[in-house]
Amino acid sequence: MFRHHARNHPRDAGAIDICIDWPRVGANFPGVQIVRSLTAMQRRARHWQRAGRRIGFVPTMGYLHAGHLSLVREARKHAGRNGIVVLSVYVNPTQFGPKEDFSKYPRDLKHDLKLCRAAGVDVVFTPGDREMYPRWGESLSSPDRKESPGSTESRPAGFSTCVVEEKLSQTMEGASRPTHFRGVTTVVAKLFNLVLPDVAVFGAKDWQQAAIIRRMTADLNFQTRIVVAPTLREPDGLAMSSRNKYLVGDLRRQATVLWCCIQVARAAVKKSRTFSAARLKIALKKLVECEPAARLDYVEFFDPETLVPAAKVTRGTHLALAVFIGKTRLIDNARL
Ligand code: AMP
């Protein structure tokens, strides 16, 4: 039944090799195709390419919010009415450290599909871990993961190739989460090879990530244009994030301290034009520590293009910070 519907959808004219592995979910979401298999995704992407249809892509980890949906609108703008918008929902295990919240990361595919349908997404791509990283726990070497001696020699074929950006990924998130960007660049490279996007949209919310993806795309000659869309915020300034779900009770109020830091830094720059980065960092750390459950992980001032840390803060300098609110780690950034 779902196949029948998908074939008759106007955006899907001519596409007959649909592969939907979750028909029971798909049946409730007419208008959105759900693709789970990697080969089916790639086959369909090639089909659209041959038909001259532009592919706009929004990679996400799901638990969608208005920020993600703003990226969908941007992708539609670039793909055009006749184009295809693909949104991936994949909680990528390789970008989480061993002590991070991978297993607890919020997931609600049904709700995501509802939002995708309302937003005009054509295809939701939800690959599974086993297909993305066959035997990855055994084969992916990591400084944090113990390998049994000699195990590499006799190991059957699994997953053992990573994409590593070596310059922009050394600071900030890269310094705090040493294997994070390796996981991000690896999964994004894989997703690009599966979805074959003409345009991929990323959020400015993850500024460093967007810069690294841009660099990877240029360095490895991907034919995908990277578009970075603005950060969507709650009315009190908190950047929208799937992890905001963890902020219960007073933690939600305390989380606005990230936005306060941005405002204070902006005001400082406006008032005295240039400012010592070291002094401003101390002031912002104190501001964060005023909130009982807040702990500053890092605050950095840097050039928005090169990500090189700045000693002097002036108009146009970029600020990024990571703050734990209780156990929840939040990040934010802004141009000053
Ligand atoms: P995530 O699901 O958190 O991995 O995010 C998927 C994409 O959505 C990334 O490119 C993020 O930068 C982007 N994103 C997350 N939060 C926001 C937001 N508040 N506004 C705009 N984009 C966002």
Residues whose N, C-alpha, C, O or C-beta is under 5 A from the ligand:
A	BS01	AMP	P59 T60 M61 G62 G67 H68 V201 F202 G203 A204 K205 D206 A229 P230 T231 L232 A239 M240 S241
